[in-house]
Amino acid sequence: MILIKNGRVMDPETGFDKVTDLVLSGGKIKSIGDTETADFEQIIDAEGMVVAPGLIDVHVHFRDPGFTHKEDMQTGSRAALHGGVTTVVCMANTKPVVDSTEILDDILKRAQKLPVRLVQTAAVSKGFKGKELVNMEVLKAHGALGFTDDGLPLMDEEIVRRAMETAAKLDVPVSLHEEDPKYIKRPGVNAGKVAEQLEYGGASDEAEAVMVERDCRLALETGASVDIQHISSAKAVDLVKDAKAKGAHVTAEAAPHHFTLTEEDVLTYGSLAKMNPPLRTKKDRERIIEGLKEGTIEIIATDHAPHSEEEKAAGLEKAPSGITGLETSLGLGITKLVREGHLTLMELLEKMTVNPAKLYHLEQGRIQEGKPADLVLFKEDEEYIVEKFYSKASNSPFKGWKLFGKIYYTICKGNVYDLSQD
């Protein structure tokens, strides 16, 4: 048994918030409450620390198989642990694409040995071509807990409708990358004043809006659980809010970079600030924060997208889009949302633990007796500098930033990882 004593235990689902003890046994939470000293295998004194559910990130790219020069399961898991993330939901845009049981079975078999929990999504369309649906029933039976062609938009409305209808029957989410190519001159940078200054072209917010409007309508018509991925614009937030009011089962996720940075940061960070959808205006950033505050945006997810140093060094035009995010998400949430008064710490944790768990019907993401012993222990008010990355990649604009919320321990499946020793 493991005793965690004197920590501020926070459970976002029940609102429990108290300085007390936790006892872990057999990979589960055995008891919550003051505990007399007993024969424990390990005792962690968490005085001054928050003890929260391990973070659940529903938008992660481990690049395995096919692109392991960028990241692999082992390095991605190590990055997750150092970010307090105990469950990752991996996207299907690997090589080969996760559109068959053979590929899915291989990933899930290898994932069993990882120190974190890996949930694998499958593709919506065969080969990510957007033309023919995968066999969603069979893939779910083999362990796919959701479906997405993330990285590419699904342009065929009939394909999307059929996918949603099937997903509704299977009770799994469909996650959607919302960018219509008709409104994109060049991806990765917002079509605004910075793109004009750089003579880059850019991606209009209309590219996102038209797709979100269509898919919110389809969600309402089919009753499917639909996840609008990495929402980036004020227009899209408003569309999701309206769809929710009408009764659509639409969830929106915001990435830390979209509530932290704007298109202006492309001038400072270059290709490290290039992503799809792009960083947009101050108004868009403020609307995303407001969306988080009002509950329109229920989930914070990183879109952890590692790329090699050589790839990102190719310059703004040639470099691939995306940044790493697993190791900085909690710190950015505390620094930019909690400390600036937008969310309480409990509200932040809700969007990073139990809400993601509910989307994928997971039992983790909670601190309750009998639930999985997946936890993160951190000091909310302790500042640290983003220096070392445990991911295989370090393509982040946040290198050198001072953030709050230093993580001391991550516990997954009852196994304790003491990060203060690294």
Summary of the structure (lengths in Angstrom):
residues: 422
radius of gyration: 20.5
end to end distance: 24.1
largest distance: 67.3
contacts: 1608
relative contact order: 0.16
helix: 34%
strand: 23%
